Amino acid sequence: MNNNPWLREFIEQTDFIFIGLCATCSAISVYSIYSIYKTMNAVSDVKVVIVQLVASLMGVTAAILLSIIDYKELCEWHKVHMALCIGLMVLTAIIGFAPPGTTNKAWIALPGGMSLQPSELLKISMIITLAHYIERYKDNINEVNTLVKLAVVALIPFAFVAYQRDGGTMLVYAFIIASMFFAAGISWKLIGIAAGAAVVGLPVLWFKIMEPYQQNRILALFDSDNPEYASILLQQNAGKISIGSGQLFGKGFMVDTHNNVPLPQNDFMFSFIAESVGFIGILIVITVILTMCFRILVIANRSADVQGALICVGVFAMIVFQSIINIGMNLSVLPVIGITLPLFSAGGTSVLATYCAMGMVLSVARHNKKKLF
């Protein structure tokens, strides 16, 4: 028996099942990318596999370390990490680049051929910061002055993502913000007004903001037989064929009979995994994701303060929204908007940021539970 009280307390208070679920997703991801590298031409450099593996290992470590730190301290330091993240976002306007397969200069090149996507880090900072301010103004949450203050807090990071014109990331941010406001107790009257404003603003979004290629991605889903949209639907059609060819039990990973899907290691990782493990296997993968999300909500419900609960809600919204949109893209029921499948799709920054978010959830679980007395 271990006599170290700190270590014993750490083991007792750490949700290793939750960490295990996250690690399972990463293990499937790394092995899938390695399989793509060995059997397909989509990944020609083993560096992609190494980056995913290192990011996953660093992510698990970061999640455990963040779980030890009281999340309230990170909330108090919100101005520091928010300023650092915004500074990195500003750098993308100066030295940013767009990797192959993307059009947004949202990445910063690092030594050794590595890269950093600051918007992923800003996402975590935004969740922490917004939770901090909602906690501060929770008693007056439905007053106009309070809502204006909170809207400014939410829109500052959103504005930097909007400047990059990264539509997928903007949608993720918007869903996180909306979910946190909803969980904070915004009145149904205000929710109805916001929904009405969103509906009225749709024509402006369509005609004034969206680029023609973004409009075509949506139109193509309703007119898939139109030859004009053949190139737009190429990746999605290939993804559907890949999913269907997996049948019930899949083809396996290390085989050379996989269908050719452009960039399967990124947004279409779901289709590659589905072809590898089949319908039964992909149901298990989805169950792992759902179980992970359910545990986040359980931790949110057990939180003794609004701040901790809202951090969990923000992380839950991020994982759920990205998963739904990504899987919808792969099934051709939603347009391709460049949203990754959390912990599965290739991307070191995305993986590391997701694990940092999970670490915040673990911190809430460790440092803030409702007491019986």
N, C-alpha and C positions, 0 to 999 in steps of 0.2 A: 504493500500500500504506500502511496506517495505521501510523504510528510510535509511537502511544500504546500502551505495553505494557499498561496497565490495561484500556483499551477492547478491545484485541486479546484479552486473557485473558477478558474478559466475554463477548465474542462466541463464543469457542471453548467456554466452559464452560456457556453458557446453552442449554437445550433449547428451541429456537425451534419445533421440530415440536410439542412438547407445548403450548406457548403458542398455536400456530396452531390446534390441535384445540379448545382452550378457546374461542378467539376465534371459530371457526367456529360453535360452539354458540350463542354470544352473538349473532352476526350473524343466524342463523336466528330466534332468539328475538325480537330487536328488530323484524325485518321482519314476523314473524308478528303481533306485538302491533299494529304499525302497520296491517297488513292488517285485523285485527279492528276496530280503531278506524275505519277508512275504510269498511268494508263491512258491519259488524254493529252492533247496539245494545249489545253486551256491554260495550264500553269507550266511554264517552261523553266522556272527558276525555283530551286529548292528553298530559296530564301523565304518565300511566302509561307512555307510549312514551318520553317524555323521561327519566323516572326510570330506566327499564331501560337506555337508552342511556348515560346518565351513569354509572350503577352499573357497567356493563360496562367502560367506558373507565377508570374509577377502579380497577376490579378488576384489569384487565390491568396497570396501573401499579403497584398494590399488590403483585401477584404478582412482578413484576420487582424491585421494591425489597426485598421480603422474601427473594428469592433471593440478594441481595447480602449480607444479614445472616446471620451464622453461626447456624444454628438452635440450637446449644448455648447461645448467649447468651439466646435467648428461653426456653429451658428453665430457665436459671438464674434468670430473672425471672418464673418461674411464679406466685409468690405475688402479684406486683403485678398482672399481667393477670387472674388468677383473682379477686382481690379487686374489681377494677374491674367485671368482668362480673357478679359476684354482687351488687354494689351496684346495677347497672342492673336486675337481676332483682328486687331488693327494691323498686325504684321502680315496677315494673309492678303491684305489689300496692297501691300508693298512687295512682298517676296513670295506670295502664295502661288501654287501651281495646281493644275488639274491632272490627276492620274489618268491613265488610259481607261476609256469607258465612261468618263465623267466630263462634264462641261463647266463645273464650278471650281474656281480657284480657291478652294477651302482648306488646302493642305500646306504645310510648311515642310520643306526638305530638311532632313537631319543628316548628320554624318553617317557613313556606312550604308548609304542607300535607303535609310529609314525615313519615315515621314510622320507628321503629327497633324491631327485634325482638331483644332482648338474648339470647334463647336460642340464636340462630344464632352469635353471637360466643362465648358460653359453650361451645358445642360445640367450637370450635377450641382454646380455652384448655384444655378438659378433655383433648383429645388430647395436647397438648404436656405438660401436667402429669402425666398418667398415664404417658406414655412416659418422662418424667424419673424418676419413682419406681420404675418397673419396672427401668430401667437401674441404679438404686441398689441394688435388692434382687434382682437377677437370679440371683445365686449361691444364694439360698435361696428361690426362687420357690415351692416346694411346701411350705414350712413354714407351720404354722398362723399363727404370729405375723406372718409376712410377708404372708400372704393377707389377714389382718384389716386390716393397715395399708393395703394396696392397695385393699381393698374400701371403706374409709373415704374414701380419696382419690377413688374413682370415684363413690361414693354422695352425696357432698356436692353436686356440681353436679346430679346426677340428682334429688336431693330437691327442688331449687328448680323444676325442670321439672315434677315430679310435683305440686307445690303449685299450679301453673297448670292442672293437669288437661288438659294438651295431650297426648292419647294418641298421636298420630302422632309428635311430637317425642320422647316418652318411648321409643317403640319404636326410633327411630333411635339415641338415646343407648345403649340397652341392647345393640343389635347392635354398635355401635362398641366398647363396653366388652368384650363377650364375644369379639369378634374379636381385640382387643389382648391379652387374657388368653390366648387360644388360641395366638396367635403367639409369646407370651412363653415357652411351653413348659410350661403347666399339665399335670399328669399326667392320663392318661385316666381314672384312678380318680376324681379330683376332678371331671372333666368329667361323668362318669356320675352322680355324686352330685348335681351342680348340675342336670343334666337331669331326674333323678328328682324333685328338689325343685320344679322348675318345673312338672312334670306334676301333682304333688300340689297345687300352688298354683293350678292352673287353676280349680277350682270357687270358690275364694275370689275370684279375679279376676272371674269371671263374675257371681257373686251379690252380692258385697260392694263391689266397686270400680267395675265398669262401669256406666255410666248406661243406662237403657232404650233411648235412641235409638242408643247404640253397639251394644247387643245386637241391635236390629232391623236394623241395617245388615248384620250378619253373617247373621242368619236369612233376610233377604231374598234373599240369593244362592242359598239352597237351596229357596226357594219363590217364585220370580220371578213366577209367574202369580197369586199371591195379591193381590187388589185392596187389601188392607190395606197392602201395601208399595209401591204404585204411586208415591206421592210420594217415597219413599225412593230408588227406583231411577230416578227421572226423569232425573237428570243422567247416570247411567251408561248407561241405554238410549239417550239422545240421543247420548252419546259413541260407542257401538257403531255406531249408524246413520251417524254422521259418518265413522268409520274405514272402514266398508264402502263408503260412497258414493265414497270416493277411488279405489276400484278399483285398476288397475295403475299408472297414471301420474299420477293426481290431477287435481283441478280447477284448480289454480293458486291463487295467494294473493289477488291483487287482483280477486276476483270476488264477486258478491253472491248466489251460489247455495249458499253454505255452509249446512249445517243449524244450527239454533238450539240450541246447547249452553250451559246456564247457566255463566257465569264461565269461558269457555274459556281465558282468558289465565292462569289460575291452575293448579289441579290438573289440568285437562283440556286443557292445551296440546298434549299428545301427540296427542289426537284431531283437533285443528284442523290440526296439521302433517300428520298422516296423510291427512286429506281433501285437503289442498293438494298433496302430492307423491305420493300413492298408495303402493302396496305397495313398489315399487322404491325410491322416495325414502326411505320410512321405514326400509327395510333399511339404506340408506346412513347415515342419522342414527344408528341403533343401532350400526352399525359404528364410527362416530366415537366414540361413548361407550365401546364396548368397547376400542377402541384406546387411548383415554385411560387407561382403567383398567389395561390391560396394561402401559403405560409406567410407571404408578405402581408396579406390582409389580416391574418390572425395576429401577427405582431402589431399591426396598426391598431387593432381593436384592444390589445392588451396595454397599449401605451397610456400612461397616466396624464400626459399633457397633449395639447393640440399640436405643438411643434413636432414631437416625435411621430404622432399619427400622420401628419401631413407629409413628412418626409417619406414615410412608407407609401402613402397614396400617390405621391409624385413618381416614385420608383415603379410602383405597380402600373400606373398609367403608361409610363414609358415602355415597359416590357410588353404589356398587353397590346397597346396600339401598334408598336413596331411589328409584333408577331402577326397580328391580324392583317395588317397591310401587306407585309411580306408574303404571307401564305396566300392572300388574295391575289397578289401579283402573279405568283406561280401558278395559280389555278385559272388565271385569265378572267377573274371576276372584278378585278380592280386594275387601274392603269399602272404601268411601271413608273415609279417616282423616286427610285433610288433609296429605299429604306431597307436596312439590313435586318436579318433575323438575329436577335441578340444572342451572343455567345457562340453562334454557329457560323455566321458569315465571316469571311476573311477580313481582317482589319485590326491591327494592333491597338490603335487608339480606342476604337469602339469596344473591343474586348476589355481593355484595362479600365475604361470609364464605366462600363457596365458592372465590373467587379467592385469598383469604388462605390457605386450606388448600392450594391448588395452589402458592402461593408457598412454603409450608413444604416441600412435596415438591421443588420446584426448589432450595431451599436445601440439602436433603439431597444432591441430585444434585451440587451445586457444591462443597460443603464436606466431603463425606465419601464417598470412594470407596475400595474395596479396592485396595490396592497390590500389584503383582506381587512386590516384595521388601520 
